Amino acid sequence: MLKSKVTISDVAKAAGVSSSAVSYALNDKPGVSAATRDKVLKVADKMGWRPNMAAKSLSNASVQSIGMVMTYDTQVLSVETYTMELIAGLTSELEKEGYSLTIRYASNQQAEMDVLRDWIATGGVDGVLLTNIELGDPRVELFSEHPEMPVLLLCDSSVAGGLTALSDDEQSTAHLLVDYCHELGHQRIARIAGPEELSHTFIRDNAFMEETAELDLQYSCFHTDYSPESGRKCTERLLSLPKPPTAIIYDNDVMAVSAVRTAKKLGISVPDQLSIIAWDDSFLCQVNMPSITALSRDVVARGRACARMLLGMIDGQDVKSTTDAPSELVFRDSSGPLVG
């Protein structure tokens, strides 16, 4: 049986372009070149494509949803608390206004870009939350070219390309951690960080190097994928050095928890011989033995703030970039002055 109606997918296949590109061209939206637009229009006309007027009348209507694409390694996502706390805050606030959170998973950055382009072209969501912004991130350029789609970036405003951002004061927090270790008498400190391509990792890297140099401390840093296993391996490498660090700071909670077990396995006493500190606090840090000193950030409240900012943008408000309240260090049993 012949199809009774030519679809966007049919036009895309015939023109040799993506469905998103066809949607951009047929709806006269930016995002495709003039040559591609002309090609799509000619192919669509030749195939007898006609718009679905019912769908077209709804194209500018709200779908009551915020979009978020996750590209985290599934191993990390299954154990890390930060993302789940952020989502909890987001959904609780969105629900008050009748909005939902649409979550898509992408295995790589190209797959994420395809999802985002589709959302922009089709109006599949009313706004987008972007996380884990990289240096030179193509998503920043994409949304700069499409101001019609409200977007909020979780990153420092210096790398947001003029888009609205909710940021942490990464530099001041890094200085706080280094100063704390110095006050305890540690002269050799290290950090097990996240992926170096992430903008917040880059900012933390520079801040740690700056403050340790100012205080004349020995400093080492390894970059990981945030997983407990990579945290364990890097901890073992650091503790095998002839002069190992006496304090190690971890960029998330699960790596710090893994490090406590690693130190115990190697016969190193925490905190007498090694202080362990986590950048993110969580229930894991609280119940671990010993409990882990960590930065306290209200991530659920951060999720709520993200929702309010996005809803404001959707409502046409001029929402400015802002910085979260400073983090506080919660002192627990995993850190202290060296003994002996």
C-alpha positions in Angstrom: 0.0 0.0 0.0 1.3 3.5 -0.9 1.9 6.0 1.8 -0.9 8.6 1.7 1.3 11.4 3.0 5.0 12.4 2.5 6.7 12.9 5.9 9.7 14.9 7.0 11.6 11.6 7.3 10.8 10.9 3.7 12.2 14.3 2.6 15.3 13.8 4.7 16.1 10.5 3.2 15.6 11.8 -0.4 17.7 14.9 0.3 20.4 13.0 2.1 20.2 15.2 5.2 18.9 14.8 8.8 15.3 15.1 9.8 16.4 18.1 12.0 17.9 19.9 8.9 14.6 19.3 7.0 12.6 20.7 9.9 14.8 23.8 10.1 14.5 24.4 6.4 10.7 23.8 6.1 10.0 25.9 9.1 12.4 28.7 7.9 14.5 28.5 11.1 18.2 29.2 11.3 20.5 26.2 11.6 21.1 25.1 8.0 23.0 26.7 5.2 21.3 28.5 2.3 22.3 25.7 -0.1 20.9 23.0 2.2 17.6 25.0 2.7 17.2 25.4 -1.1 17.9 21.7 -1.7 15.4 20.6 0.9 12.7 22.9 -0.3 13.1 21.7 -3.9 13.1 18.0 -2.9 10.0 18.6 -0.6 8.2 20.3 -3.4 9.0 17.6 -5.9 7.8 14.9 -3.5 4.5 16.8 -2.9 5.2 17.4 0.8 2.5 19.4 2.5 2.6 20.6 6.2 0.4 19.0 8.8 -1.7 22.1 9.7 -2.8 20.6 13.0 0.8 20.0 14.1 1.8 23.4 12.7 -0.7 25.2 14.8 0.8 23.6 17.8 4.4 24.2 16.9 4.7 27.3 19.0 2.8 25.9 22.0 4.4 25.0 25.2 5.0 21.3 25.8 5.5 21.9 29.6 8.9 20.2 29.6 12.5 21.0 30.3 15.1 18.9 28.5 18.4 17.5 29.8 20.8 15.2 28.0 23.2 13.1 30.1 26.4 11.8 28.7 27.9 10.5 32.0 29.5 7.1 32.0 26.8 4.7 33.2 29.2 3.2 35.8 29.7 6.7 37.4 26.0 7.7 37.0 24.9 4.5 38.9 26.9 5.4 42.0 27.4 9.2 42.1 24.9 11.2 44.1 25.3 14.7 42.6 23.2 14.1 39.5 20.4 12.4 41.3 20.2 15.2 43.9 20.2 17.8 41.1 17.3 16.0 39.3 15.4 15.7 42.6 15.5 19.5 43.0 14.7 20.1 39.4 11.6 17.9 39.3 10.2 19.0 42.6 10.2 22.7 41.5 9.1 22.0 37.9 6.1 20.0 39.2 4.8 23.0 41.0 4.2 24.7 37.6 3.0 21.6 35.9 6.3 21.0 34.0 8.1 17.7 33.6 11.8 16.9 33.0 12.7 15.1 29.8 15.9 13.2 30.1 17.8 11.7 27.2 21.0 9.7 27.3 23.7 10.2 24.7 26.8 8.0 24.4 28.9 10.8 23.0 28.9 14.5 22.3 27.8 14.1 18.7 24.8 12.1 19.8 23.9 14.8 22.3 24.2 17.5 19.7 21.8 15.6 17.5 19.3 15.5 20.3 19.7 19.2 21.1 19.3 20.2 17.4 16.1 18.1 17.2 14.7 19.8 20.3 15.4 23.2 18.8 14.0 22.4 15.4 10.8 20.7 16.6 10.2 22.5 19.9 10.3 19.2 21.7 11.0 21.0 25.0 10.4 24.5 26.3 13.9 24.9 27.7 17.2 23.1 28.1 19.6 22.6 31.0 23.2 22.0 30.0 25.7 20.4 32.3 29.4 19.4 32.2 30.4 22.3 29.9 33.7 21.7 28.2 36.3 24.2 27.1 35.3 25.3 23.6 32.0 23.4 24.0 30.0 23.3 20.6 26.8 23.4 22.6 27.5 27.0 23.6 27.8 28.0 19.9 24.6 26.1 19.0 22.4 27.8 21.6 24.0 31.2 20.8 22.7 30.7 17.3 19.3 29.8 18.6 18.2 32.4 21.2 14.6 31.3 20.7 15.3 28.3 22.9 15.7 29.1 26.6 18.9 27.5 28.0 20.7 27.5 31.3 24.3 26.4 31.7 25.8 24.9 34.8 29.2 26.4 34.5 31.3 29.5 35.2 30.0 32.5 33.4 33.4 33.0 31.8 32.9 30.0 29.6 29.2 30.4 28.9 29.6 32.6 25.8 27.2 35.2 27.1 24.4 32.6 27.8 22.8 32.5 31.2 24.8 30.4 33.7 24.5 29.2 37.3 28.0 28.7 38.6 30.0 27.7 41.7 32.8 29.8 43.0 35.3 27.1 42.1 38.4 29.3 42.6 37.5 30.4 46.2 36.5 26.8 47.1 39.8 25.4 45.8 41.7 28.0 47.9 39.6 27.1 50.9 40.6 23.4 50.6 44.3 24.1 50.1 44.4 26.6 53.0 42.7 24.0 55.3 45.4 21.4 54.4 48.1 23.9 55.0 46.7 24.9 58.4 46.8 21.2 59.4 50.5 21.2 58.6 50.5 19.2 55.3 53.3 20.1 53.0 52.6 17.6 50.3 49.0 17.6 49.0 47.4 16.0 45.9 44.1 16.1 44.1 42.3 13.4 42.2 40.3 15.4 39.7 37.6 14.9 37.0 38.1 14.9 33.3 40.5 17.7 32.3 38.4 18.8 29.3 35.6 20.0 31.6 35.6 23.7 32.2 35.1 23.5 36.0 38.1 21.0 36.2 40.2 23.5 34.4 39.3 26.3 36.7 40.0 24.1 39.8 43.3 23.1 38.3 44.5 26.7 38.0 43.2 27.6 41.4 45.0 24.7 43.1 48.3 25.4 41.3 48.0 29.1 42.2 47.3 28.6 45.9 49.8 25.7 46.5 52.5 27.8 44.8 51.6 30.8 47.0 52.0 28.6 50.1 55.1 26.8 48.8 53.4 23.4 49.0 54.2 20.3 46.9 51.2 19.5 44.7 50.3 16.7 42.4 47.2 16.1 40.3 45.7 13.2 38.4 42.7 13.4 36.1 40.0 10.6 36.1 36.6 9.8 34.8 35.1 10.2 38.3 34.6 6.5 38.8 35.6 4.7 42.1 37.9 2.4 40.1 39.9 5.3 38.6 40.0 7.0 42.0 41.4 3.8 43.5 44.1 3.4 40.8 45.2 7.0 41.1 45.3 6.8 44.9 47.6 3.7 44.7 49.9 5.6 42.3 50.2 8.6 44.5 50.8 6.5 47.7 53.5 4.5 45.9 55.7 7.6 45.5 58.9 7.8 47.5 57.4 10.9 49.2 53.7 10.4 48.9 51.2 13.2 49.7 49.8 13.4 53.2 46.5 14.9 52.1 44.5 14.1 49.0 41.4 16.0 47.8 38.9 14.1 45.5 36.6 15.9 43.1 33.6 13.7 44.1 32.4 11.6 46.9 32.7 8.1 45.5 36.4 8.4 44.7 37.0 9.6 48.3 35.1 6.6 49.7 37.1 4.3 47.5 40.4 6.0 48.7 39.6 5.2 52.3 39.5 1.5 51.5 42.6 1.8 49.4 44.6 3.4 52.1 43.5 0.7 54.6 44.5 -2.0 52.2 48.0 -0.4 51.9 48.3 -0.1 55.7 48.1 3.6 55.7 46.2 5.2 58.6 43.5 7.7 57.9 43.8 10.5 59.1 47.1 9.9 61.1 49.2 9.4 58.0 46.8 10.5 55.3 43.9 13.1 55.2 41.2 12.4 52.7 38.7 15.2 51.6 35.8 15.1 49.2 34.7 18.0 47.0 31.1 16.9 47.2 29.4 15.8 50.5 26.8 13.0 50.5 25.2 10.4 52.7 28.2 8.1 51.7 30.6 10.6 53.3 28.6 10.7 56.4 28.2 7.0 57.0 31.6 5.8 55.9 34.1 4.6 58.5 35.9 6.9 59.0 33.4 9.6 58.0 34.8 11.9 55.3 35.5 15.6 55.5 33.7 17.2 52.6 32.4 20.4 51.0 28.7 20.8 51.8 26.7 22.0 48.8 22.9 21.9 48.8 22.6 20.3 45.4 18.8 19.7 45.7 18.4 23.5 46.2 20.6 24.0 43.2 18.3 21.9 41.1 15.4 24.0 42.4 17.2 27.2 41.4 17.9 25.8 37.9 14.2 25.2 37.5 13.2 28.7 38.6 15.7 30.3 36.3 14.6 28.3 33.3 10.9 28.8 34.0 11.6 32.6 34.3 13.3 32.5 30.8 10.4 30.6 29.3 8.1 33.3 30.8 10.1 35.9 28.9 12.0 37.3 32.0 15.5 38.7 31.6 17.3 36.1 33.8 20.9 37.0 34.7 23.8 34.6 35.4 24.3 34.0 39.1 26.7 32.2 41.4 25.7 29.7 44.1 26.2 30.4 47.8 29.8 29.6 48.9 30.4 26.0 49.9 31.2 25.1 53.6 33.7 22.5 54.7 32.2 19.9 57.0 35.0 18.6 59.3 34.9 14.8 59.9 37.1 11.9 60.9 39.1 11.5 57.6 41.2 14.6 58.0 43.5 16.0 60.6 47.1 16.9 61.4 49.9 14.4 60.8 50.7 12.2 63.7 54.4 11.4 64.3 
